[in-house]
Amino acid sequence: MLNLKDKTILITGGTGSFGKCFTRYVLTHYEPKKIIIYSRDEFKQWMMANEFKEHEEKLRFFIGDVRDVDRLRRACEGVDYIIHAAALKQVPACEYNPNEAIKTNIHGAMNVIDAALDTGVRKVVALSTDKAVNPVNLYGGTKLVSDKLFVAANAYVGTKDINFSIVRYGNVAGSRGSVIPFFHKLIQEGAEELPITDLRMTRFWISLTQGVELVLKALAEANGGETFISKIPSFKITDLAEAMLPGCKIRETGIRPGEKLHEIMVTTEDSATTYEYDKHFIVYPQMTWNNRQQPDLSGVKVAEGFSYSSDNNTEWLGVEDIRALLKEVELEK
């Protein structure tokens, strides 16, 4: 059972959609001492401060960049838990600005690890992405390296009471740059035809709240080096189009550079150390550095060659299921 009473939590990239949802969820369900929002955009911090005006005594806004390890160390003083959500995420932007993606997604991850180890932080949970699995674009490549860094960080804890873990999920329903707001904009403009890059395409469906709950599970249960992955339903992009614009025409435009047909969360190579639980999977590290990192034996070891991707899922959403879920989606602005 996770106890956040009187705990101080720092969220990197905390003004993003995840950070705001996590902050509201924790303030509603727990009694933290303080939540520190660490980010580099003072305007977004001001907007968030106004949005959370009723909780101002619990919130602190710390301007800083994950590229700046000294600033991170200062922010981490007295912090119990870190949620690392800061990243450059737009695939085309990362392709065009690879050095910037590396500085934020890789060097930034290293800085978070160093600052946590140096300041007495107890747990760090880093947000990953399906794009880090068998990456085909620079963003995915940088997040793969980031994941490896957070797993390996457990080798450096020594006698310190700290561990590092990862949560992995794909695009959140309604998030900026994803397909739902794209279709929504076209429909608002009067479109009768929706473009789809490949008619075979599938995706997982996860809400922001489900993403937050997975992070809280990792905070409660992680011993070090695990990657937590929710069991969530899949859907076909063609069914999403039908759910959003019934009877619409579909135009196939061709898959874009860096885009995958399906989201994959667990590879066949991962199956050697993956365990299945009631509502999630855990990929345990292939190398362990202390007894705390052993698999939880209440889980069931998956079969050799197992993989978990949006096209081989056992749970699927139909058109009516999608239509019902769309009513709960809040589009990011």
Sequence and secondary structure as in RCSB ss.txt:
>XXXX:A:sequence
MLNLKDKTILITGGTGSFGKCFTRYVLTHYEPKKIIIYSRDEFKQWMMANEFKEHEEKLRFFIGDVRDVDRLRRA
CEGVDYIIHAAALKQVPACEYNPNEAIKTNIHGAMNVIDAALDTGVRKVVALSTDKAVNPVNLYGGTKLVSDKLF
VAANAYVGTKDINFSIVRYGNVAGSRGSVIPFFHKLIQEGAEELPITDLRMTRFWISLTQGVELVLKALAEANGG
ETFISKIPSFKITDLAEAMLPGCKIRETGIRPGEKLHEIMVTTEDSATTYEYDKHFIVYPQMTWNNRQQPDLSGV
KVAEGFSYSSDNNTEWLGVEDIRALLKEVELEK
>XXXX:A:secstr
    TT EEEEETTTSHHHHHHHHHHHHH   SEEEEEES HHHHHHHHHHTGGGTTTEEEEE  TT HHHHHHH
HTT SEEEE      HHHHHH HHHHHIIIIIHHHHHHHHHHHHT  EEEEE  GGGSS  SHHHHHHHHHHHHH
HHGGGG TTSS EEEEEE    TT TTSHHHHHHHHHHTT SEEEES TT EEE   HHHHHHHHHHHHHH  SS
 EEEE   EEEHHHHHHHHSTT EEEE    TT  SS EEE TTGGGGEEE SSEEEE  SS SSGGGS  TTSE
E  TT  EETTS S B  HHHHHHHHTT     
